[in-house]
Amino acid sequence: MTIALITFILFIHQNYKTKPGIPIFSLNRSIFKMLTVYFSFLLTEFPIIIVIFNDIIEELASIGMTFFIPFGRNKLNFPNYRIVNRKNNNSVIMRSAALTVEEYINQIPAERREDFSMLRKTILENIPKGFEEQMSYGMIGYVVPFSIYPKGYHCDQKLPLPFLNIAVQKNFIALYHMGIYANPTLLKWYTDEYSKISKVKLDMGKSCTRFKKGVPIPFALIGELVKKMEVADWISIYESAFRKNK
């Protein structure tokens, strides 16, 4: 079964790279789900597969499979990550299983830690009073604590209201800012200001700015961005944009 599955995975890898867009997964959902569960089991029991088939795993995640590698099961001390599907841009979010901010930073490769630490420092120096730093969704997050907004996040009310996250992904450092997703005026200001100071095209999704290797991070601009939304402003925008039908 394992050999057959790996052969199937290699077939997908080859066809997906050479013939993007072909209907590879025309098989029914129950079979697809079975393959996902079984391959997740293989990743858990044999973490070396992550190393050998890293590119394949990422491509599978980008076209529909979601894998979960439980914390503490890694027998090779390979970083524990949750690989999450990103349908919009065929990329993959890798969420750390670190339980503290310090643990997360210690997992970052040395060559990327300086830029990431500077990004975190910029945020801490500029973020308005009231937001709290904590691990959030496997990333370093800045949230509105329950003491200020007891309703919590509508997607999971056990969690505080998220506002901003930073993370190191495989190919980039990411800044997730929910304010620019919910506020078109702030988004326009940010994109306009970025274009004034950088010759590199802004690599951005709905709320995520991606700084790939070799692309300078505009720390001063990010500091200004972070300053622009107070806790009360974010709660008001969030209530009107996301909780109006709740």
Backbone hydrogen bonds in HBPLUS format (Angstrom, degrees):
<---DONOR---> <-ACCEPTOR-->    atom                        ^
c    i                          cat <-CA-CA->   ^        H-A-AA   ^      H-
h    n   atom  resd res      DA  || num        DHA   H-A  angle D-A-AA Bond
n    s   type  num  typ     dist DA aas  dist angle  dist       angle   num
A0005-LEU N   A0001-MET O   2.87 MM   4  6.08 154.9  1.94 148.6 155.6     1
A0006-ILE N   A0002-THR O   2.96 MM   4  6.20 165.0  1.98 153.6 157.1     2
A0007-THR N   A0003-ILE O   2.96 MM   4  6.14 155.4  2.02 146.5 153.5     3
A0008-PHE N   A0004-ALA O   2.95 MM   4  6.18 153.4  2.02 143.3 150.8     4
A0009-ILE N   A0005-LEU O   2.82 MM   4  6.15 153.4  1.89 150.3 158.1     5
A0010-LEU N   A0006-ILE O   2.90 MM   4  6.15 161.1  1.94 150.5 154.7     6
A0011-PHE N   A0007-THR O   2.97 MM   4  6.22 149.7  2.07 144.1 152.6     7
A0012-ILE N   A0008-PHE O   2.99 MM   4  6.32 156.3  2.05 149.0 154.9     8
A0013-HIS N   A0009-ILE O   2.89 MM   4  6.16 163.5  1.92 152.8 157.7     9
A0014-GLN N   A0010-LEU O   2.99 MM   4  6.19 165.1  2.01 149.9 152.6    10
A0015-ASN N   A0011-PHE O   2.99 MM   4  6.15 170.1  2.00 152.4 155.5    11
A0016-TYR N   A0012-ILE O   2.73 MM   4  5.70 158.4  1.78 154.1 160.7    12
A0017-LYS N   A0013-HIS O   3.11 MM   4  6.17 150.0  2.20 142.1 149.2    13
A0018-THR N   A0014-GLN O   3.08 MM   4  6.22 153.5  2.15 144.7 151.9    14
A0019-LYS N   A0015-ASN O   2.73 MM   4  5.42 148.4  1.83 143.0 150.6    15
A0022-ILE N   A0019-LYS O   3.30 MM   3  6.12 160.8  2.34 144.8 144.1    16
A0024-ILE N   A0022-ILE O   2.74 MM   2  5.69 130.6  1.98 115.9  99.8    17
A0032-PHE N   A0028-ASN O   3.16 MM   4  6.43 163.7  2.19 151.3 156.4    18
A0033-LYS N   A0029-ARG O   2.79 MM   4  5.95 159.2  1.83 152.0 157.4    19
A0034-MET N   A0030-SER O   2.96 MM   4  6.12 154.1  2.03 140.4 147.6    20
A0035-LEU N   A0031-ILE O   2.94 MM   4  6.23 159.9  1.98 154.0 158.4    21
A0036-THR N   A0032-PHE O   3.03 MM   4  6.28 155.3  2.10 146.0 152.9    22
A0037-VAL N   A0033-LYS O   2.95 MM   4  6.22 165.8  1.97 155.9 158.5    23
A0038-TYR N   A0034-MET O   2.91 MM   4  6.10 164.9  1.94 152.5 157.0    24
A0039-PHE N   A0035-LEU O   2.88 MM   4  5.94 162.2  1.91 148.8 154.0    25
A0040-SER N   A0036-THR O   2.94 MM   4  6.09 150.6  2.03 145.3 153.7    26
A0041-PHE N   A0037-VAL O   3.03 MM   4  6.31 147.8  2.14 142.3 150.8    27
A0042-LEU N   A0038-TYR O   3.02 MM   4  6.42 151.4  2.10 145.2 152.8    28
A0043-LEU N   A0039-PHE O   2.96 MM   4  6.27 155.1  2.03 147.3 153.6    29
A0044-THR N   A0040-SER O   2.98 MM   4  6.23 147.6  2.09 143.7 152.5    30
A0045-GLU N   A0041-PHE O   2.93 MM   4  6.18 166.8  1.95 157.6 160.0    31
A0046-PHE N   A0042-LEU O   2.74 MM   4  5.54 153.3  1.81 148.1 155.8    32
A0049-ILE N   A0046-PHE O   2.95 MM   3  6.01 171.2  1.95 134.4 136.6    33
A0050-ILE N   A0047-PRO O   2.90 MM   3  5.47 142.5  2.04 113.6 122.8    34
A0051-VAL N   A0048-ILE O   3.02 MM   3  5.23 121.6  2.37  99.7 113.6    35
A0052-ILE N   A0048-ILE O   3.01 MM   4  6.36 166.2  2.03 157.3 160.3    36
A0053-PHE N   A0049-ILE O   2.78 MM   4  5.59 165.6  1.80 149.0 154.1    37
A0057-ILE N   A0053-PHE O   2.86 MM   4  6.08 164.4  1.89 164.8 169.3    38
A0058-GLU N   A0054-ASN O   3.05 MM   4  6.31 159.5  2.09 150.7 156.0    39
A0059-GLU N   A0055-ASP O   3.01 MM   4  6.24 157.1  2.06 146.2 152.2    40
A0060-LEU N   A0056-ILE O   2.88 MM   4  6.12 160.4  1.91 154.7 160.3    41
A0061-ALA N   A0057-ILE O   2.92 MM   4  6.14 157.1  1.97 148.1 154.6    42
A0062-SER N   A0058-GLU O   2.94 MM   4  6.16 147.5  2.05 142.5 151.6    43
A0063-ILE N   A0059-GLU O   3.17 MM   4  6.44 124.0  2.50 139.1 152.0    44
A0063-ILE N   A0060-LEU O   3.19 MM   3  5.32 145.4  2.32  98.9 108.8    45
A0065-MET N   A0060-LEU O   3.00 MM   5  5.58 168.8  2.01 141.4 138.0    46
A0064-GLY N   A0061-ALA O   3.40 MM   3  5.41 170.8  2.41 104.1 105.0    47
A0073-ARG N   A0070-PRO O   3.33 MM   3  5.88 155.8  2.39 134.9 132.8    48
A0097-ALA N   A0080-ASN O   3.24 MM  17  5.71 135.1  2.46 154.2 147.4    49
A0082-ARG N   A0095-ARG O   2.83 MM  13  4.98 154.7  1.89 138.5 146.8    50
A0095-ARG N   A0082-ARG O   2.90 MM  13  4.98 169.0  1.91 145.9 146.1    51
A0084-VAL N   A0093-ILE O   2.94 MM   9  5.24 170.9  1.94 159.1 162.0    52
A0093-ILE N   A0084-VAL O   3.28 MM   9  5.24 157.4  2.34 154.1 152.4    53
A0096-SER N   A0138-GLY O   3.08 MM  42  4.76 133.5  2.30 142.2 130.3    54
A0104-TYR N   A0100-THR O   3.02 MM   4  6.30 155.5  2.09 146.9 153.7    55
A0105-ILE N   A0101-VAL O   2.98 MM   4  6.29 164.8  2.01 156.3 159.2    56
A0106-ASN N   A0102-GLU O   3.01 MM   4  6.21 155.4  2.07 146.6 153.4    57
A0107-GLN N   A0104-TYR O   3.05 MM   3  5.30 141.3  2.21 102.8 114.0    58
A0108-ILE N   A0105-ILE O   3.13 MM   3  5.37 151.0  2.22 105.7 114.2    59
A0112-ARG N   A0109-PRO O   2.96 MM   3  5.63 160.4  1.99 122.2 128.6    60
A0113-ARG N   A0109-PRO O   3.12 MM   4  6.15 123.7  2.46 147.5 161.9    61
A0113-ARG N   A0110-ALA O   3.33 MM   3  5.14 147.2  2.45  95.6 104.8    62
A0116-PHE N   A0112-ARG O   3.16 MM   4  6.31 163.6  2.19 150.1 155.3    63
A0117-SER N   A0113-ARG O   2.79 MM   4  5.82 159.6  1.84 147.8 153.8    64
A0118-MET N   A0114-GLU O   2.95 MM   4  6.14 150.1  2.04 144.8 153.1    65
A0119-LEU N   A0115-ASP O   2.94 MM   4  6.21 148.6  2.04 144.1 152.8    66
A0120-ARG N   A0116-PHE O   2.95 MM   4  6.28 160.4  1.99 151.9 156.7    67
A0121-LYS N   A0117-SER O   2.89 MM   4  6.08 158.9  1.93 144.8 151.0    68
A0122-THR N   A0118-MET O   2.92 MM   4  6.09 155.7  1.98 144.8 151.0    69
A0123-ILE N   A0119-LEU O   3.09 MM   4  6.38 156.3  2.15 147.7 153.5    70
A0124-LEU N   A0120-ARG O   2.92 MM   4  6.19 169.5  1.93 158.1 160.6    71
A0125-GLU N   A0121-LYS O   2.99 MM   4  6.12 148.3  2.09 146.7 154.8    72
A0126-ASN N   A0123-ILE O   3.06 MM   3  5.24 141.3  2.22 102.9 114.1    73
A0127-ILE N   A0123-ILE O   2.79 MM   4  5.54 150.5  1.87 166.1 165.9    74
A0132-GLU N   A0143-VAL O   2.86 MM  11  5.34 158.0  1.90 147.7 155.0    75
A0143-VAL N   A0132-GLU O   2.88 MM  11  5.34 157.1  1.93 151.6 150.9    76
A0134-GLN N   A0141-GLY O   2.92 MM   7  5.34 156.8  1.97 145.0 150.5    77
A0141-GLY N   A0134-GLN O   2.70 MM   7  5.34 161.2  1.73 159.8 166.5    78
A0136-SER N   A0139-MET O   2.75 MM   3  5.31 169.7  1.76 158.8 162.6    79
A0139-MET N   A0136-SER O   3.01 MM   3  5.31 152.5  2.09 110.0 118.6    80
A0140-ILE N   A0166-ILE O   3.22 MM  26  5.45 146.6  2.34 174.1 166.0    81
A0166-ILE N   A0140-ILE O   2.89 MM  26  5.45 154.4  1.95 155.6 164.0    82
A0142-TYR N   A0164-LEU O   2.72 MM  22  5.12 147.6  1.82 160.8 161.0    83
A0163-PHE N   A0142-TYR O   3.06 MM  21  5.79 133.1  2.29 146.4 153.5    84
A0164-LEU N   A0142-TYR O   3.20 MM  22  5.12 156.8  2.26 141.0 146.1    85
A0144-VAL N   A0161-LEU O   2.77 MM  17  5.14 162.8  1.80 153.1 158.7    86
A0148-ILE N   A0145-PRO O   2.97 MM   3  5.61 153.3  2.04 116.0 123.5    87
A0149-TYR N   A0145-PRO O   2.91 MM   4  6.16 169.2  1.92 154.3 158.0    88
A0152-GLY N   A0149-TYR O   3.30 MM   3  6.19 156.7  2.36 124.4 128.1    89
A0153-TYR N   A0159-LEU O   2.94 MM   6  5.74 156.6  1.99 156.9 158.5    90
A0156-ASP N   A0153-TYR O   3.04 MM   3  5.40 136.8  2.23 109.4 121.0    91
A0159-LEU N   A0156-ASP O   2.91 MM   3  5.74 167.1  1.92 127.5 131.5    92
A0178-MET N   A0163-PHE O   2.98 MM  15  5.46 160.1  2.02 159.2 164.4    93
A0165-ASN N   A0176-TYR O   2.81 MM  11  4.90 153.8  1.88 140.1 147.5    94
A0176-TYR N   A0165-ASN O   2.77 MM  11  4.90 173.3  1.77 151.8 153.8    95
A0167-ALA N   A0174-ALA O   3.06 MM   7  5.17 152.1  2.14 139.1 143.1    96
A0174-ALA N   A0167-ALA O   2.77 MM   7  5.17 171.2  1.78 158.8 161.8    97
A0169-GLN N   A0172-PHE O   2.79 MM   3  5.27 157.1  1.84 168.5 176.3    98
A0173-ILE N   A0211-PHE O   2.95 MM  38  5.12 161.3  1.99 132.9 135.1    99
A0211-PHE N   A0173-ILE O   2.86 MM  38  5.12 169.2  1.87 154.6 158.1   100
A0175-LEU N   A0209-THR O   2.97 MM  34  5.18 154.8  2.03 147.1 154.9   101
A0209-THR N   A0175-LEU O   2.84 MM  34  5.18 160.3  1.88 146.4 152.0   102
A0177-HIS N   A0207-SER O   2.86 MM  30  5.28 164.8  1.88 150.8 150.2   103
A0182-ALA N   A0178-MET O   3.06 MM   4  6.29 144.7  2.19 144.3 152.8   104
A0183-ASN N   A0179-GLY O   2.86 MM   4  5.79 131.0  2.10 143.1 155.8   105
A0187-LEU N   A0183-ASN O   3.06 MM   4  6.34 158.7  2.11 153.4 160.2   106
A0188-LYS N   A0184-PRO O   2.94 MM   4  6.14 160.8  1.98 148.9 152.8   107
A0189-TRP N   A0185-THR O   3.06 MM   4  6.32 161.4  2.09 147.0 152.1   108
A0190-TYR N   A0186-LEU O   2.97 MM   4  6.16 163.1  2.00 151.1 155.5   109
A0191-THR N   A0187-LEU O   2.96 MM   4  6.21 169.4  1.97 158.4 160.2   110
A0192-ASP N   A0188-LYS O   2.93 MM   4  5.96 160.6  1.97 150.2 156.1   111
A0193-GLU N   A0189-TRP O   2.93 MM   4  6.04 164.6  1.95 151.0 155.4   112
A0194-TYR N   A0190-TYR O   2.93 MM   4  6.06 154.6  1.99 147.1 154.7   113
A0195-SER N   A0191-THR O   3.13 MM   4  6.26 158.8  2.17 142.8 147.6   114
A0196-LYS N   A0193-GLU O   3.15 MM   3  5.20 136.6  2.35  96.4 108.4   115
A0197-ILE N   A0194-TYR O   3.11 MM   3  5.49 140.3  2.28 106.8 117.1   116
A0198-SER N   A0194-TYR O   3.05 MM   4  6.03 132.5  2.28 156.7 169.0   117
A0210-ARG N   A0203-ASP O   2.83 MM   7  5.45 174.1  1.83 163.9 166.0   118
A0205-GLY N   A0208-CYS O   2.76 MM   3  5.01 158.2  1.80 148.1 155.7   119
A0215-VAL N   A0212-LYS O   2.96 MM   3  5.54 163.3  1.98 141.0 142.7   120
A0219-PHE N   A0217-ILE O   2.91 MM   2  5.69 124.9  2.22 113.7  97.4   121
A0222-ILE N   A0218-PRO O   3.00 MM   4  6.29 161.2  2.03 157.9 163.9   122
A0223-GLY N   A0219-PHE O   2.87 MM   4  6.10 151.5  1.95 148.7 156.8   123
A0224-GLU N   A0220-ALA O   3.07 MM   4  6.39 152.9  2.14 144.8 151.4   124
A0225-LEU N   A0221-LEU O   2.86 MM   4  6.15 154.6  1.92 149.3 157.1   125
A0226-VAL N   A0222-ILE O   2.89 MM   4  6.07 164.6  1.92 153.0 156.0   126
A0227-LYS N   A0223-GLY O   3.19 MM   4  6.37 147.3  2.31 140.7 148.8   127
A0228-LYS N   A0225-LEU O   3.17 MM   3  5.47 142.8  2.31 105.5 115.4   128
A0234-TRP N   A0230-GLU O   2.99 MM   4  6.33 161.0  2.03 156.9 161.5   129
A0235-ILE N   A0231-VAL O   2.95 MM   4  6.22 163.8  1.98 157.1 161.4   130
A0236-SER N   A0232-ALA O   3.05 MM   4  6.17 159.7  2.09 143.8 149.2   131
A0237-ILE N   A0233-ASP O   2.99 MM   4  6.26 163.4  2.02 152.3 156.5   132
A0238-TYR N   A0234-TRP O   2.80 MM   4  5.89 164.2  1.83 152.5 157.8   133
A0239-GLU N   A0235-ILE O   2.84 MM   4  5.96 163.2  1.87 149.6 154.1   134
A0240-SER N   A0236-SER O   3.14 MM   4  6.32 161.0  2.18 145.8 150.3   135
A0241-ALA N   A0237-ILE O   2.85 MM   4  5.91 153.4  1.92 151.1 159.1   136
A0242-PHE N   A0238-TYR O   2.79 MM   4  5.47 164.6  1.82 149.6 154.4   137
A0243-ARG N   A0239-GLU O   3.24 MM   4  4.80 137.8  2.43 109.2 120.1   138
A0246-LYS N   A0243-ARG O   3.10 MM   3  4.94 163.5  2.13 103.1 108.0   139
